[in-house]
Structures are given as C-alpha cells and as structure tokens.
C-alpha cells in the first residue's frame, strides 16, 4: 500500500513537470517535420512517418528518464524530504518501487499520447492498415522505457544525478548493441571474450523491444514475442529493483 501511495505521488509530480509537456510537444513537432521530409523520401513517406514517430517515443522517453528519473531519489535527499519519509514506517524497498512505478506510469502516458498522435497523423494522410503494428510497437517501447527507468532508479539511489544519467545512458547505448556484442565476444580470445559476454548479459536486451522496421512495413509481431518481451521486462526490472533495494538499505542518511 505504501509503494502504491508513493507511486501515485510520483506520477502526479512527474505529470506536472514541464519536461513531460515539452517532450510531448517535441514529439508532435517531430511528427509534423516528417511530413515536410516526406516528399524527399522517394515514395517512402509512410515508412518514414512510422519509423521516426516510433523512434520519437523511445528517444524522447529516454530523455524524460535522464532528466527526471535519474534525480528521483537524489532530489529527495537534496531537499531532505527523504528523512521525513524514511522516519515513518516505510520500507526502503517500497519507496524505490513506488518511485519506479510512478515514473513508469508517466512514461506510459507519454508513449500513449505520442502513439495516438502518430496513428492520427497516419489516418489524416490516408495511410491505413498500420493500427495494430503501431500499437504493438508502442507497447514494446513502453516496456523498454520501464526497464530503463528501473536502471535510473538504481543509479539514482546510489549516486549523484549527473553520474546516474551517465550510467543509465551507457546501459541504454550498450543494451541497444547487446546482440552485436555477443557476436563480437566469440571473435576475441579469453578472457576478453568472457568479459564481453558478461557485459552483453548484464545490460538489458533492448533489441527485443524494437519492432520499428516491422511496424514501418505494416507488419505485426507474434504473440509469443510480445509475451516474451513482457516477461523479460518484468524479470529484468524486478532484478534491478531488488539490487537497488539491497544497496539502498545499506545507505546511511545520517
């Protein structure tokens, strides 16, 4: 119950933040700019619109995580409001889970708004037949942001906002190349191969959540892919939050 209340409060704070409004506005502007570039796409205006629209969901969502998520806990410490919170019968693990859940919910709202804007633009342009594909792609992008938010909460609980943003961005970038990193690992001798393989397994498997190419072609993915992505996001985020809670329990605020 405590985590739920903290999550609701975090969601309210996040949605009132000007960053979210700016991100949604930037996404709408980006969608409008795709229409300016459509005549230069050599007949691939539909593909360009879908691809850039879905990219905006991921990139702008990441921007929110870096600007807001990486300072979730640090901001409470700086304002000293965390002392009042933790002096009450509130578990530190519940506090972190609430922070993660609240920001994740706000990011889902952003993804939903940008997804609806993209679908509306496609309808206005007469590009029909992409509803299911775009919906699935937005759902997977939301799962991706949920995983990245868990990493941001972990680093925010352990470090400063600047370092938290750098660590989260590093995990995001390396996670986007996790498949290639595993391929490179097999080409190097030990112990470098083992090191690269370990890094590829530790960072999130973000290509699992990327179906922009499919959606741009109007194709949907399989239910097994959606189920596996959902399960992976839940397990990975749960492990990261458990690690964050264990480390946060040992942190002394006196």
C-alpha positions in Angstrom: 0.0 0.0 0.0 2.9 2.3 0.8 4.5 1.7 -2.5 1.2 2.5 -4.2 0.9 5.8 -2.5 4.4 6.8 -3.3 3.8 5.7 -6.9 0.7 7.8 -7.2 2.5 10.9 -5.7 5.5 10.3 -8.0 3.2 10.1 -11.0 1.5 13.3 -10.1 4.8 15.1 -9.7 6.1 13.7 -13.0 3.0 14.7 -14.9 3.2 18.2 -13.5 6.8 18.5 -14.6 7.3 20.8 -17.6 9.7 18.2 -19.0 6.9 15.8 -19.9 4.8 18.6 -21.6 7.9 19.6 -23.5 8.6 16.1 -24.6 5.0 15.5 -25.9 5.2 18.9 -27.7 8.6 17.9 -29.2 7.1 14.6 -30.4 4.2 16.3 -32.1 6.6 18.8 -33.8 8.8 15.9 -34.9 5.8 14.2 -36.5 4.9 17.4 -38.3 8.5 17.6 -39.6 8.3 14.1 -41.0 5.6 15.4 -43.4 7.9 18.1 -44.6 10.6 15.5 -45.4 8.1 13.0 -46.9 8.5 14.4 -50.5 12.2 13.6 -50.2 11.6 10.0 -49.2 11.1 8.8 -52.7 7.7 7.3 -52.1 8.5 6.0 -48.7 6.7 8.7 -46.8 4.6 6.2 -44.9 7.6 4.2 -43.7 9.4 7.4 -42.8 6.5 8.7 -40.7 6.1 5.4 -38.8 9.8 4.9 -38.2 10.5 8.4 -37.0 7.3 8.5 -35.0 8.2 5.3 -33.1 11.8 6.5 -32.7 10.5 9.6 -31.1 8.6 7.5 -28.4 11.9 5.7 -27.4 14.3 8.7 -27.7 12.0 11.3 -26.0 11.0 8.8 -23.3 14.7 8.2 -22.7 15.2 11.9 -22.4 12.5 12.0 -19.6 14.3 9.2 -17.8 17.6 11.0 -17.9 16.2 14.4 -16.9 13.6 13.2 -14.3 14.3 9.6 -13.4 18.0 9.9 -12.5 17.2 12.6 -9.9 14.2 10.9 -8.3 16.0 9.9 -5.1 18.8 12.4 -5.2 16.3 15.3 -5.3 14.6 13.9 -2.2 18.0 13.7 -0.4 18.9 17.2 -1.5 15.6 18.6 -0.3 15.9 16.5 2.9 12.3 15.3 2.4 13.6 11.7 2.4 14.5 12.0 6.1 10.8 12.6 6.9 9.7 9.8 4.7 12.1 7.1 5.9 11.5 8.1 9.6 8.0 6.7 9.1 7.2 3.0 8.9 8.0 3.0 5.2 10.2 0.2 3.8 13.1 1.5 1.6 12.3 -1.2 -1.0 8.7 0.0 -1.1 9.9 3.6 -1.5 12.1 2.7 -4.5 9.4 0.5 -6.1 6.9 3.4 -5.7 9.3 5.8 -7.4 9.8 3.4 -10.3 6.1 2.6 -10.7 5.1 6.3 -10.7 7.6 7.4 -13.3 7.0 4.3 -15.4 3.3 5.2 -15.4 4.0 8.7 -16.5 6.2 7.4 -19.3 3.4 5.1 -20.4 1.2 8.1 -20.7 3.8 9.9 -22.9 4.1 6.8 -25.1 0.4 6.5 -25.4 -0.1 10.2 -26.3 2.7 10.0 -29.0 1.3 6.7 -30.3 -2.2 8.2 -30.6 -0.7 11.3 -32.4 1.1 9.0 -34.8 -2.0 7.0 -35.6 -4.0 10.2 -36.1 -1.4 11.5 -38.5 -1.4 8.2 -40.4 -5.2 8.4 -40.7 -5.1 12.0 -41.9 -2.6 11.1 -44.6 -4.7 8.1 -45.6 -2.0 5.6 -44.6 -4.3 2.9 -43.3 -3.5 -0.6 -42.1 -0.9 0.3 -39.5 -3.0 0.4 -36.4 -2.2 -3.0 -35.0 1.5 -2.7 -35.9 1.9 0.8 -34.4 0.0 -0.3 -31.2 2.3 -3.3 -30.7 5.4 -1.2 -31.3 4.3 1.5 -28.8 3.6 -1.2 -26.3 7.1 -2.7 -26.7 8.6 0.8 -26.5 6.8 1.3 -23.2 8.3 -1.9 -21.9 11.7 -0.7 -22.9 11.2 2.6 -21.0 10.0 0.6 -18.0 13.3 -1.3 -17.9 15.4 1.8 -18.4 13.5 3.5 -15.6 14.4 0.7 -13.2 18.1 1.3 -14.1 17.7 5.0 -13.5 16.1 4.4 -10.1 19.0 2.0 -9.2 21.7 4.6 -10.1 19.7 7.4 -8.6 19.6 5.6 -5.3 23.4 5.1 -5.3 24.9 8.2 -7.0 24.5 11.8 -8.0 22.1 12.9 -10.7 24.9 13.6 -13.3 26.6 10.2 -12.8 23.2 8.5 -12.7 22.3 9.9 -16.0 25.7 8.9 -17.5 25.4 5.3 -16.1 21.8 5.0 -17.4 22.7 6.3 -20.8 25.7 3.9 -21.0 23.5 0.9 -20.2 20.9 2.1 -22.8 23.5 2.5 -25.5 25.3 -0.8 -24.8 22.0 -2.5 -24.4 21.0 -1.4 -27.9 24.0 -3.3 -29.2 23.7 -6.4 -27.0 23.2 -8.8 -29.9 26.2 -7.5 -31.8 28.3 -7.5 -28.6 27.6 -11.3 -28.2 28.7 -11.8 -31.7 31.9 -9.9 -31.2 32.6 -11.8 -28.0 33.0 -15.0 -29.9 35.7 -13.5 -32.1 38.0 -12.5 -29.3 40.3 -14.7 -27.2 39.8 -15.3 -23.5 39.4 -13.5 -21.1 38.2 -10.6 -23.3 35.6 -12.9 -24.8 34.2 -13.8 -21.4 34.2 -10.2 -20.4 32.3 -9.0 -23.4 29.8 -11.9 -23.0 29.2 -10.9 -19.4 28.6 -7.3 -20.3 26.2 -8.4 -23.0 24.3 -10.5 -20.5 24.2 -7.8 -17.8 22.9 -4.9 -19.9 19.3 -5.0 -20.9 18.4 -6.8 -24.2 16.9 -3.8 -25.7 16.7 -5.1 -29.4 13.9 -7.4 -28.0 11.7 -4.3 -27.8 12.5 -2.8 -31.2 9.9 -3.6 -33.9 10.1 -0.3 -35.8 11.1 -1.9 -39.0 8.2 -4.3 -38.9 5.7 -1.5 -38.0 7.0 0.7 -40.8 6.2 -2.1 -43.2 2.7 -2.5 -41.6 3.6 -6.0 -40.2 2.8 -7.2 -36.7 4.8 -9.4 -34.5 3.8 -12.7 -32.9 2.1 -13.1 -29.5 5.0 -15.2 -28.3 7.3 -12.2 -29.0 5.0 -9.9 -27.1 4.7 -12.4 -24.2 8.5 -13.0 -24.0 9.2 -9.2 -24.1 6.7 -8.6 -21.3 8.2 -11.4 -19.2 11.7 -10.3 -19.8 10.9 -6.7 -18.9 9.2 -7.8 -15.6 12.1 -10.1 -14.6 14.9 -7.6 -15.6 13.2 -4.7 -13.9 12.5 -6.8 -10.8 16.1 -7.9 -10.5 17.4 -4.3 -10.9 14.9 -3.0 -8.3 15.9 -5.8 -5.9 19.5 -4.9 -6.3 18.7 -1.2 -5.8 16.7 -2.1 -2.6 19.6 -4.1 -1.2 22.0 -1.4 -1.8 19.7 1.4 -0.6 19.1 -0.5 2.7 22.8 -0.1 3.5 22.9 3.6 2.7 23.2 5.8 5.8 21.4 9.1 5.6 22.6 10.4 9.0 
